[in-house]
Amino acid sequence: MFGNPRILIVFTLFEIIKMKKVKDFLWKQNMSVNDFVDCFGSLGYQATELNEAAKVILKMNRSKSKIFLTFTSNMVTSGLRGFFAQLCSLKIPSVLITTSGSIEEDIMKSLGENFEISNFYADDVKLHEEGGNRVGNLVIRNESYMKFEDLMANFLERIYLKKKRISTHELLRELGLMIEDKNSILHQAAKNSISIYCPGIVDSSFGFHLFMFQQKNPDFIVDTIQDMGDITKNLSFDEKKGLISLGGSISKHYAIFSALLSGGFDYAVYLTTSHSTSGSLSGATTQEAKSWGKLKDDAEAATVVGDVTITFPLIMSSVLDKLKNQGLLENG
């Protein structure tokens, strides 16, 4: 196509002309998060990707897309738990998909349990002897699990009296209706009719308590297959769909596989610390997802490599500011 050197030169010049220019970041007093993220668009590297992620999420909202928010339990261990609940109260996501540890830790925090900040190089043998369990630089005490266990027995008994065979998302909705904490993900999702799916429900202390309860009540069934039927039947080829995936694991795959059956996502933002070179799903790129049809060929997407406790609040604070300023933020 470019055998003629003159054509090649013209094409190259055209590419150079339409490229954005790098601009130096300059501090301004009382700079807003919105202005901060806008400046990222001309810095390069992951700053540019972060800025693009904010733009893609804005487009999801403006196009009235059904938005999937997926995250893993370590993000609930951190202080993002209340932010996820706040996003539900603002009706940003339509669907949540997470891992089982998120459920138990949301319930623990709704009981007033506090997780502690330690460090990444703590004396883990000493921590274990003192009843501490480390997650990165955070610590969860055994007492929190004990209080959770007492509450779960009561919650499950009340649910069992209402329904003996129940899907996971119905179970989580029932739990959310019992919790009275505005910073609870379960509570805000139930209050705002947002379904929570947890395909790996047994992989945690929460799952163990389900197992123990079933030993006493063999007719109590949590039907995860029913969830797959529900989530796929409620997705249409005609509606716009967007994904905000924090981390990877089963949460991410459950979302992209569900959308695959209805033509794939129109928009996607991946926030991760993993890399594609391992072949893992956590590091799999949005481009790779297109090869499966999980994202549409023309889907608008961005991937930000970095700690979600930093990147997600920056991105979403900028998005929420813009939606608020444009009168598009429900309940805002």
ZIWORA-V831712 format. One record per residue. RES is the residue in one small letter. PHI is phi in degrees with one decimal (NA if undefined). PSI is psi in radians with two decimals (NA if undefined). BURIAL is I if it has 16 or more other ideal C-beta (glycine too) atoms within 10 Angstrom, else O. Layout:
res;phi;psi;burial
RES;PHI;PSI;BURIAL
RES;PHI;PSI;BURIAL
//
This chain:
res;phi;psi;burial
m;NA;-0.65;O
f;-109.9;0.72;O
g;-66.4;-0.58;O
n;-79.0;2.07;O
p;-61.1;-0.51;O
r;-66.6;-0.72;O
i;-63.8;-0.71;O
l;-61.8;-0.74;O
i;-64.8;-0.76;O
v;-63.0;-0.76;O
f;-63.5;-0.75;O
t;-63.5;-0.76;O
l;-62.1;-0.69;O
f;-61.6;-0.75;O
e;-63.7;-0.70;O
i;-66.5;-0.74;O
i;-62.3;-0.72;O
k;-83.9;-0.11;O
m;-70.8;2.50;O
k;-72.3;2.68;O
k;-97.3;2.51;O
v;-70.1;2.35;O
k;-124.2;2.43;O
d;-66.8;2.46;O
f;-79.8;2.27;O
l;-127.3;2.28;O
w;-70.2;2.46;O
k;-131.2;2.44;O
q;-61.2;2.42;O
n;58.2;0.63;O
m;-64.9;2.30;O
s;-79.6;2.79;O
v;-60.6;-0.66;I
n;-58.9;-0.85;I
d;-64.5;-0.66;O
f;-59.9;-0.88;I
v;-68.4;-0.60;I
d;-61.5;-0.66;O
c;-65.0;-0.49;I
f;-61.7;-0.42;I
g;-63.4;-0.29;I
s;-121.1;0.31;O
l;-93.0;-0.56;O
g;97.3;3.09;O
y;54.5;-2.46;O
q;-73.0;-0.35;O
a;-61.2;-0.73;I
t;-63.5;-0.73;I
e;-65.4;-0.66;I
l;-62.8;-0.76;I
n;-61.5;-0.73;I
e;-66.2;-0.66;I
a;-60.1;-0.73;I
a;-61.9;-0.70;I
k;-65.2;-0.72;I
v;-65.6;-0.72;I
i;-65.8;-0.64;I
l;-60.3;-0.73;I
k;-65.6;-0.63;O
m;-56.4;-0.83;I
n;-67.6;-0.78;I
r;-65.6;-0.52;O
s;-87.7;0.08;O
k;59.5;0.63;O
s;-68.3;2.66;I
k;-78.8;1.98;I
i;-99.2;2.19;I
f;-96.1;2.24;I
l;-114.3;2.06;I
t;-117.0;2.48;I
f;-156.9;2.81;I
t;-103.6;2.93;I
s;-65.9;-0.51;I
n;-60.9;-0.41;I
m;-77.2;-0.44;I
v;-80.3;-0.55;I
t;-57.3;-0.69;I
s;-76.7;-3.06;I
g;-78.8;0.20;O
l;-79.0;-0.23;I
r;-54.5;-0.86;I
g;-64.8;-0.56;I
f;-69.7;-0.70;I
f;-59.6;-0.76;I
a;-63.4;-0.71;I
q;-62.8;-0.73;I
l;-62.0;-0.63;I
c;-66.1;-0.70;I
s;-65.0;-0.50;I
l;-88.0;-0.02;I
k;59.2;0.70;I
i;-75.0;-0.97;I
p;-84.1;2.64;I
s;-97.9;-0.48;I
v;-141.4;2.42;I
l;-113.7;2.43;I
i;-132.2;2.23;I
t;-148.1;-3.10;I
t;-100.9;2.90;I
s;-65.3;-0.57;I
g;-60.6;-0.53;I
s;-60.8;-0.67;I
i;-67.2;-0.87;I
e;-65.3;-0.65;I
e;-74.7;-0.56;I
d;-63.6;-0.72;I
i;-67.4;-0.74;I
m;-57.1;-0.82;I
k;-68.1;-0.52;I
s;-68.5;-0.36;I
l;-83.4;-0.04;O
g;93.3;0.13;O
e;-70.4;2.42;I
n;-111.3;2.28;O
f;-90.5;2.61;I
e;-106.4;2.64;O
i;-95.4;2.09;O
s;-111.6;-2.15;I
n;-155.7;2.93;O
f;-74.0;-0.15;O
y;-122.1;0.60;O
a;-67.9;2.81;O
d;-78.4;1.69;O
d;-70.5;-0.54;O
v;-64.7;-0.76;O
k;-64.9;-0.74;O
l;-57.7;-0.78;O
h;-62.2;-0.73;O
e;-64.6;-0.52;O
e;-90.8;0.04;O
g;81.4;0.50;O
g;-109.1;2.50;I
n;-123.9;2.10;O
r;-92.4;2.36;I
v;-123.7;1.68;O
g;65.5;-2.03;O
n;-108.1;0.37;O
l;-114.3;2.71;I
v;-130.7;2.31;I
i;-112.8;2.24;I
r;-85.7;2.61;I
n;-57.3;-0.57;O
e;-58.8;-0.58;O
s;-65.1;-0.68;I
y;-68.8;-0.61;O
m;-66.4;-0.74;O
k;-67.5;-0.66;I
f;-61.2;-0.74;I
e;-61.5;-0.76;O
d;-62.2;-0.73;O
l;-70.3;-0.70;I
m;-60.7;-0.71;I
a;-57.8;-0.73;O
n;-69.7;-0.81;O
f;-60.2;-0.84;I
l;-66.0;-0.63;I
e;-62.7;-0.73;O
r;-66.9;-0.68;O
i;-68.9;-0.70;I
y;-60.7;-0.64;I
l;-67.9;-0.45;O
k;-88.0;-0.70;O
k;-154.8;2.24;O
k;-94.5;-0.44;O
r;-118.5;2.13;O
i;-145.2;2.49;I
s;-77.4;2.86;I
t;-63.3;-0.78;I
h;-68.3;-0.51;I
e;-70.3;-0.70;I
l;-60.2;-0.79;I
l;-69.7;-0.56;I
r;-65.5;-0.76;I
e;-60.5;-0.73;I
l;-62.8;-0.74;I
g;-62.0;-0.59;I
l;-71.8;-0.36;O
m;-87.7;-0.32;I
i;-90.6;2.35;I
e;-116.7;1.40;O
d;-153.0;1.98;I
k;-65.0;-0.32;O
n;-94.4;0.17;I
s;-89.4;2.29;I
i;-63.1;-0.81;I
l;-59.2;-0.77;I
h;-63.6;-0.89;I
q;-67.7;-0.61;I
a;-65.7;-0.78;I
a;-64.1;-0.75;I
k;-63.2;-0.58;I
n;-107.1;0.31;I
s;56.0;0.76;O
i;-106.2;2.10;I
s;-74.6;2.42;I
i;-112.6;2.19;I
y;-109.4;2.41;I
c;-138.6;1.45;I
p;-62.4;-0.46;I
g;-102.3;0.87;I
i;-60.4;-0.49;I
v;-86.8;-0.10;O
d;-88.0;1.08;I
s;-179.9;3.14;I
s;-62.7;-0.61;I
f;-58.3;-0.81;I
g;-64.1;-0.63;I
f;-64.1;-0.67;O
h;-69.3;-0.55;I
l;-62.9;-0.75;I
f;-61.3;-0.82;O
m;-64.1;-0.68;O
f;-66.0;-0.66;I
q;-69.0;-0.47;O
q;-62.7;-0.59;O
k;-86.1;-0.44;O
n;-132.1;1.39;O
p;-58.8;-0.37;O
d;-87.0;0.06;O
f;-86.1;2.06;I
i;-126.2;2.22;O
v;-99.6;1.95;I
d;-96.4;1.69;O
t;-75.3;-0.41;I
i;-67.4;-0.61;O
q;-60.9;-0.60;I
d;-61.4;-0.77;I
m;-60.6;-0.72;I
g;-63.3;-0.71;O
d;-66.9;-0.82;I
i;-69.6;-0.62;I
t;-76.2;-0.62;O
k;-70.1;-0.44;O
n;-91.0;0.12;O
l;-109.3;2.39;I
s;-118.7;2.62;O
f;-65.5;-0.46;O
d;-83.8;-0.48;O
e;-84.8;2.65;O
k;-77.3;2.47;I
k;-132.3;2.37;I
g;-128.1;2.61;I
l;-127.6;2.29;I
i;-117.5;1.86;I
s;-110.1;2.03;I
l;-103.7;1.99;I
g;79.1;-2.59;I
g;-143.8;-2.09;I
s;65.6;-2.83;I
i;-64.4;-0.51;I
s;-61.0;-0.83;I
k;-64.1;-0.81;I
h;-68.6;-0.66;I
y;-58.8;-0.67;I
a;-69.7;-0.90;I
i;-70.2;-0.51;I
f;-70.9;-0.70;O
s;-60.7;-0.74;I
a;-71.0;-0.50;I
l;-53.8;-0.67;I
l;-73.4;-0.17;O
s;-125.5;0.57;I
g;97.1;-0.10;I
g;92.0;2.92;I
f;-77.0;2.54;I
d;-86.4;-0.50;I
y;-137.8;2.54;I
a;-152.9;2.41;I
v;-128.6;2.15;I
y;-107.7;2.25;I
l;-119.3;2.10;I
t;-154.5;2.80;I
t;-106.7;-0.03;O
s;-88.2;2.88;I
h;-124.3;2.70;O
s;-71.7;-0.28;O
t;-66.8;-0.32;O
s;-85.5;-0.25;O
g;77.8;0.14;O
s;-79.4;2.74;O
l;-66.9;-0.60;I
s;-60.3;-0.59;I
g;-97.0;-0.06;I
a;-63.3;2.37;I
t;-84.8;2.93;O
t;-66.3;-0.53;I
q;-65.5;-0.73;O
e;-61.2;-0.67;O
a;-62.1;-0.52;I
k;-66.9;-0.51;I
s;-67.4;-0.38;O
w;-95.5;-0.23;O
g;84.2;0.20;O
k;-74.9;-0.50;I
l;-116.9;2.51;I
k;-66.7;2.72;I
d;-56.3;-0.64;O
d;-102.3;0.33;O
a;-62.0;2.46;I
e;-90.5;2.22;I
a;-148.2;2.76;I
a;-148.4;2.56;I
t;-125.4;2.20;I
v;-114.2;2.09;I
v;-94.6;2.00;I
g;167.0;3.00;I
d;-66.8;2.14;O
v;-63.6;-0.51;I
t;-66.3;-0.26;O
i;-101.8;-0.89;O
t;-71.0;-0.71;I
f;-67.2;-0.82;I
p;-60.3;-0.65;O
l;-63.1;-0.87;I
i;-61.4;-0.90;I
m;-71.5;-0.56;I
s;-63.6;-0.71;I
s;-64.8;-0.79;I
v;-60.8;-0.81;I
l;-64.1;-0.67;I
d;-59.4;-0.80;I
k;-66.2;-0.75;I
l;-63.7;-0.69;I
k;-64.0;-0.81;O
n;-63.8;-0.49;O
q;-94.9;0.08;O
g;69.6;0.46;O
l;-107.8;0.10;O
l;-97.9;1.93;I
e;-69.9;2.32;O
n;65.4;0.14;O
g;-79.4;NA;O
//
